[in-house]
Amino acid sequence: MVAQAREASGDRRKWIIGIGAVVVVAALVIGGVIWTISDKNKTEGQIIGPGETSSALASDVTQKRDGVVVTVGKTGAKASIDVYADFLCPICGQFEKQYKSGIEQAVNDGKLQVRYHMVPLLNDRSSPPGYSLDSANAALAAADAGKFVPFHDALFANQPEEGKRGYDKAQLIELGKNVGITDPQFAETVNAGTYDQQLNAAFQQIGSDPKLEQDFGGGQRGFGTPTVTANGSIVSWQDPDWLKKVTG
């Protein structure tokens, strides 16, 4: 009887220890899920700071929208480049950090015009999907208000992570206000997705343009962001001297 009691007591201790272990594991799992959701949605309710505005641009530098392309530069610039980028693309973010000041200086010096193409390549890679297209449309609306460059720079300075939540339309509208947009048409264009169809159509053309194809290794070829072209040819922007070579 004593042995049976000891055995039963030991079984109870094992059961209690087992239950305790399950509770600890469950708490860790729940905590991990909560942390993951919080990390995934960290842009929710966040105010997008203006970041580095391009107030350093010379007064005679123009920002003009033509369809879904925005040209920034001085009339008569000797060189021009086309930059194809997605506001969610992390490599595009690296490109901006690395070359923004150099490009801006070349524009100010009258050596360079830049044609910006907003490409919704990663539109399904935000959660919920749609940020690439929403931000591209909003950038075109900012161009209509003469504020493309500061809006563009702020989105890259505060870039959300690929695979996680982007910024919603209300946040994009608020950013517009923060960079000085006062025209109510801006908010209407953002909310309506006015340029969505044009952006998607342009993306289809870009993706099927053989001149924009690149070799990604392993037999894989196609279009990717960022892509930079000069005089119709792809520029190897990984070369630290590429901008000097383009502008002479």
C-alpha positions in Angstrom: 0.0 0.0 0.0 2.8 2.4 0.9 4.6 1.6 -2.4 1.3 2.2 -4.3 0.8 5.5 -2.5 4.4 6.6 -3.4 3.8 5.5 -7.0 0.6 7.5 -7.2 2.2 10.5 -5.6 5.0 10.3 -8.1 2.5 10.0 -11.0 0.7 13.1 -9.7 4.0 15.0 -9.6 4.8 14.0 -13.2 1.3 15.0 -14.2 1.7 18.4 -12.5 5.1 18.9 -14.0 3.8 17.9 -17.4 0.9 20.3 -17.2 3.3 23.1 -16.1 5.5 22.4 -19.1 2.5 22.6 -21.4 1.5 25.9 -19.9 5.0 27.3 -20.3 5.1 26.1 -23.9 1.7 27.5 -24.6 2.7 30.9 -23.1 5.8 31.0 -25.2 3.8 30.2 -28.4 1.1 32.8 -27.6 3.8 35.3 -26.8 5.6 34.5 -30.0 2.4 34.9 -32.1 1.6 38.2 -30.4 5.1 39.5 -31.0 5.0 38.3 -34.6 1.7 40.1 -35.3 2.9 43.2 -33.6 6.1 43.2 -35.6 4.2 42.5 -38.8 1.9 45.4 -38.2 4.4 47.9 -36.8 3.5 50.5 -39.5 -0.1 50.6 -38.3 -1.0 54.1 -37.1 2.6 55.3 -37.7 3.1 58.8 -39.0 5.4 58.8 -42.0 8.1 61.4 -41.3 9.0 63.7 -44.2 12.5 62.3 -44.0 15.2 64.0 -46.1 13.2 66.4 -48.2 14.9 67.6 -51.3 15.0 71.2 -50.4 18.6 71.1 -51.6 17.3 70.9 -55.2 18.0 74.1 -57.1 15.0 76.4 -57.7 15.1 75.9 -61.5 14.8 72.1 -61.2 11.4 71.0 -62.5 9.3 68.0 -61.4 6.9 67.0 -64.2 4.6 64.0 -64.5 4.0 62.5 -68.0 1.6 59.6 -67.8 3.1 57.4 -65.1 6.6 58.7 -65.4 8.0 61.7 -63.5 10.9 63.6 -64.9 13.1 65.6 -62.5 15.9 67.9 -63.7 16.8 71.1 -65.5 16.0 71.8 -69.1 19.0 71.1 -71.3 20.7 68.5 -69.1 23.2 66.6 -71.2 22.5 63.2 -69.7 19.4 61.4 -68.6 18.6 58.1 -66.8 15.5 56.1 -66.2 15.1 54.6 -62.7 12.6 51.7 -62.3 11.8 51.1 -58.6 9.2 49.8 -56.2 8.7 51.6 -52.9 8.6 48.2 -51.1 11.8 46.9 -52.7 14.6 46.7 -50.1 17.3 46.8 -52.8 15.7 50.0 -54.2 15.9 51.4 -50.7 19.6 50.6 -50.6 20.1 52.3 -54.1 18.4 55.4 -52.8 20.5 55.6 -49.7 23.7 55.1 -51.7 23.1 57.4 -54.6 20.5 59.9 -53.6 22.9 62.7 -52.8 25.1 62.1 -55.9 22.0 62.1 -58.2 20.7 65.2 -56.6 24.0 67.0 -57.1 24.2 66.0 -60.7 20.6 67.3 -61.2 21.5 70.6 -59.5 24.6 71.0 -61.7 22.4 70.7 -64.8 24.2 67.5 -65.8 21.4 65.0 -65.3 17.6 64.5 -65.7 16.0 61.6 -64.0 12.9 59.8 -65.2 11.3 57.9 -62.4 9.1 54.8 -63.1 7.1 53.6 -60.1 6.8 49.8 -60.6 4.3 47.8 -58.5 6.4 44.7 -58.9 6.0 43.6 -55.2 2.3 44.4 -54.9 1.5 41.0 -53.5 4.5 41.1 -51.1 3.0 43.4 -48.5 0.4 42.3 -45.9 -2.3 43.1 -46.8 -1.3 43.2 -50.5 -1.5 46.4 -52.4 1.1 48.8 -50.9 3.3 48.9 -54.0 0.5 50.1 -56.2 -1.0 52.5 -53.6 2.3 54.2 -53.0 3.1 54.4 -56.7 -0.3 56.0 -57.3 0.2 58.4 -54.4 3.6 59.4 -55.7 2.1 60.4 -59.0 -0.6 62.4 -57.2 2.3 64.1 -55.3 3.9 64.9 -58.7 0.6 66.6 -59.7 1.0 68.8 -56.6 4.7 69.6 -57.4 5.9 67.5 -54.4 7.1 64.3 -56.0 10.7 64.4 -54.8 10.1 65.0 -51.1 7.2 62.4 -51.1 9.4 59.9 -53.0 12.3 60.5 -50.6 10.1 60.2 -47.5 8.7 56.8 -48.6 12.2 55.4 -49.0 13.5 57.0 -45.8 10.6 55.3 -43.9 10.5 52.1 -46.1 8.3 49.3 -44.6 9.7 45.8 -44.7 8.8 43.4 -47.6 6.3 40.8 -46.5 4.9 43.0 -43.8 2.3 45.8 -43.5 2.9 48.8 -45.8 1.2 52.2 -45.3 -2.5 52.6 -45.9 -4.0 55.4 -48.0 -4.8 57.5 -45.0 -1.1 57.4 -44.0 0.0 58.3 -47.5 -2.5 61.3 -47.5 -1.1 62.4 -44.2 2.5 62.3 -45.6 1.3 64.5 -48.5 0.2 67.1 -45.9 3.6 66.7 -44.1 5.5 67.5 -47.3 3.4 70.6 -48.0 0.6 69.4 -50.3 -2.6 71.4 -49.7 -4.6 70.6 -52.8 -7.6 68.4 -51.8 -7.3 66.7 -55.2 -4.3 64.9 -53.8 -6.4 62.9 -51.3 -9.1 62.2 -53.8 -6.5 60.8 -56.2 -5.0 58.6 -53.5 -8.3 57.3 -52.3 -9.6 56.6 -55.8 -6.5 54.9 -57.1 -6.7 57.2 -60.1 -3.5 56.0 -61.7 -3.7 52.3 -60.8 -4.8 51.1 -64.2 -2.1 53.1 -66.0 0.5 51.9 -63.6 -0.5 48.3 -64.1 -0.5 48.7 -67.9 2.9 50.3 -67.8 4.2 47.5 -65.6 3.0 44.9 -68.1 4.9 46.7 -70.9 8.0 47.0 -68.7 8.0 43.4 -67.7 7.9 42.2 -71.3 10.5 44.7 -72.7 13.6 42.7 -73.8 15.7 45.8 -73.3 15.0 45.7 -69.6 15.8 42.0 -69.1 18.6 41.1 -66.8 20.5 37.9 -66.1 20.0 36.8 -62.5 22.1 33.7 -62.8 21.1 30.1 -62.8 19.5 30.6 -66.2 17.0 33.1 -64.9 16.3 36.2 -66.9 13.7 38.9 -66.5 12.9 42.3 -65.1 13.7 43.3 -61.6 14.0 46.4 -59.4 15.9 48.6 -59.2 16.8 48.9 -62.9 18.6 51.9 -64.2 19.1 52.7 -67.9 20.9 55.4 -69.8 20.5 55.9 -73.5 18.3 52.8 -73.6 20.9 50.5 -72.1 20.9 49.0 -68.6 23.5 50.6 -66.3 25.4 48.5 -63.8 24.6 50.6 -60.8 26.6 48.3 -58.5 29.7 50.0 -60.1 30.5 52.9 -57.7 31.5 55.1 -60.7 28.4 54.5 -62.8 27.0 58.0 -62.2 30.3 59.7 -63.2 30.4 57.6 -66.4 26.8 58.6 -67.3 27.2 62.3 -66.6 30.8 62.5 -68.0 
